[in-house]
Amino acid sequence: MWKPLAAAVALFCLAGCSPTQDIATAKAGITAFHQKLDAEDYDGIYQATDPIFKTASPQTGFKPVLLAIHRKLGKFQSGAVAGWNDNITPTGHFISLNYSAKYERGDATENFVYRVDGQQTRLAGYHVTSNALIVN
C-alpha cells in the first residue's frame, strides 16, 4: 500500500520539475546579479534576494561584501556554468549553480543558490572565491 502511494507522490513532485527551465531561469538571475553589481546597485541585489538570504545575511553586512568584490575584481567580463544541482527539500525547491567568472582584475568561482517558486527564482545564497579578493 505505501510503496504505490510513495511512488505516486514522487512522480507528482517530479512532474513540476524541469531542470532545464530552472537552470535557464537561474542563469537569467545570474546575469541580473552581475549587471546590478557592475552598476553598483547593491541595494537592488539585496532587495531581490529570498527571505532565507535576508535572515542569514542582513543588508548592513552584505553590502560591504559586494563593495569589496566590485572594488577588487572590477567589472564582470564573462562567465559560464561549471556545474549545477537541483534539489527539492522540505524547505523548498532550490537550484545551485557553480559559475566560472572572469572579471576585469581576476577570475572567480561563484556559487549561486536560487529558491525556485514556479517560474520565479530568488537568490537564497551567494559565495565567491578568488585569489584577487585576497591578494589585492
C-alpha positions as CSV (number, residue, x, y, z in Angstrom):
1,M,0.0,0.0,0.0
2,W,2.7,2.5,1.0
3,K,5.0,1.8,-2.0
4,P,2.5,2.7,-4.7
5,L,1.5,5.8,-2.7
6,A,5.1,6.9,-2.3
7,A,5.8,6.3,-6.0
8,A,2.7,8.4,-6.9
9,V,3.8,11.3,-4.7
10,A,7.4,11.1,-6.1
11,L,6.0,11.3,-9.7
12,F,3.7,14.2,-8.8
13,C,6.7,16.1,-7.3
14,L,8.9,15.4,-10.2
15,A,6.2,16.4,-12.7
16,G,6.6,20.0,-11.5
17,C,10.4,20.0,-12.0
18,S,12.2,21.0,-15.1
19,P,16.0,21.3,-14.5
20,T,16.5,22.8,-18.0
21,Q,13.9,25.5,-17.3
22,D,15.2,26.0,-13.7
23,I,18.8,26.4,-15.0
24,A,17.7,28.9,-17.6
25,T,15.8,31.0,-15.0
26,A,18.7,30.9,-12.6
27,K,21.2,31.9,-15.4
28,A,18.9,34.9,-16.0
29,G,19.2,35.7,-12.3
30,I,23.0,35.5,-12.5
31,T,23.0,37.9,-15.5
32,A,20.8,40.3,-13.5
33,F,23.1,40.0,-10.4
34,H,26.2,40.8,-12.5
35,Q,24.5,43.8,-14.2
36,K,23.5,45.2,-10.8
37,L,27.0,44.6,-9.4
38,D,28.6,46.5,-12.3
39,A,26.0,49.3,-11.8
40,E,26.9,49.3,-8.1
41,D,23.2,48.6,-7.3
42,Y,23.9,46.7,-4.2
43,D,20.6,47.6,-2.6
44,G,18.9,46.2,-5.7
45,I,20.8,42.9,-5.4
46,Y,19.7,42.6,-1.8
47,Q,16.1,43.6,-2.4
48,A,15.8,40.8,-5.0
49,T,17.0,38.1,-2.5
50,D,14.9,35.4,-0.9
51,P,13.8,35.8,2.7
52,I,16.1,32.9,3.6
53,F,19.0,35.1,2.4
54,K,17.8,38.1,4.3
55,T,17.6,36.1,7.5
56,A,21.1,34.7,7.2
57,S,22.7,38.0,6.0
58,P,21.5,41.4,7.0
59,Q,21.8,44.1,4.4
60,T,24.3,46.0,6.6
61,G,26.7,43.0,6.4
62,F,26.1,42.1,2.8
63,K,26.6,45.5,1.1
64,P,30.2,45.9,2.3
65,V,31.0,42.4,0.8
66,L,29.6,43.4,-2.5
67,L,31.5,46.7,-2.4
68,A,34.8,44.8,-1.8
69,I,34.0,42.3,-4.5
70,H,33.4,45.0,-7.0
71,R,36.4,47.1,-5.9
72,K,38.8,44.2,-6.0
73,L,37.5,42.3,-9.0
74,G,36.3,45.1,-11.2
75,K,33.6,44.8,-13.8
76,F,32.2,41.4,-14.8
77,Q,33.6,40.3,-18.2
78,S,32.2,36.8,-18.9
79,G,31.2,33.5,-17.2
80,A,29.9,30.1,-17.7
81,V,28.0,27.5,-15.7
82,A,30.5,24.9,-14.4
83,G,28.0,22.6,-12.7
84,W,24.6,22.6,-11.1
85,N,22.4,20.8,-8.6
86,D,18.6,20.8,-8.4
87,N,17.1,19.9,-5.0
88,I,13.7,19.7,-3.6
89,T,13.8,19.8,0.2
90,P,11.2,20.2,3.0
91,T,12.1,23.9,3.0
92,G,11.6,24.4,-0.8
93,H,12.9,23.8,-4.2
94,F,16.5,25.1,-4.8
95,I,18.9,25.1,-7.7
96,S,22.6,25.7,-7.2
97,L,24.9,26.8,-10.0
98,N,28.6,26.9,-9.9
99,Y,29.9,29.6,-12.1
100,S,33.3,30.3,-13.6
101,A,33.6,34.1,-13.9
102,K,36.1,36.4,-15.4
103,Y,36.3,39.9,-14.0
104,E,38.4,42.8,-15.0
105,R,41.0,42.1,-12.4
106,G,40.8,38.4,-11.9
107,D,39.0,35.1,-12.2
108,A,36.4,33.9,-9.6
109,T,34.4,30.9,-8.8
110,E,30.9,31.8,-7.8
111,N,28.1,29.7,-6.3
112,F,24.6,30.9,-6.7
113,V,21.7,29.2,-4.9
114,Y,18.3,30.2,-6.0
115,R,14.9,29.2,-4.5
116,V,12.6,28.2,-7.3
117,D,8.9,29.2,-7.0
118,G,7.1,28.4,-10.2
119,Q,8.6,30.5,-12.9
120,Q,10.4,32.8,-10.5
121,T,13.8,32.4,-8.7
122,R,15.1,34.4,-5.8
123,L,18.7,34.4,-4.6
124,A,19.0,32.4,-1.5
125,G,22.8,32.1,-1.3
126,Y,25.9,33.5,-2.8
127,H,29.5,32.5,-2.3
128,V,32.6,33.8,-4.2
129,T,36.2,32.6,-4.2
130,S,39.0,34.4,-5.9
131,N,42.7,35.0,-5.3
132,A,42.2,38.6,-6.4
133,L,40.0,39.1,-3.3
134,I,42.8,38.1,-1.0
135,V,45.9,39.5,-2.8
136,N,44.7,42.9,-4.0
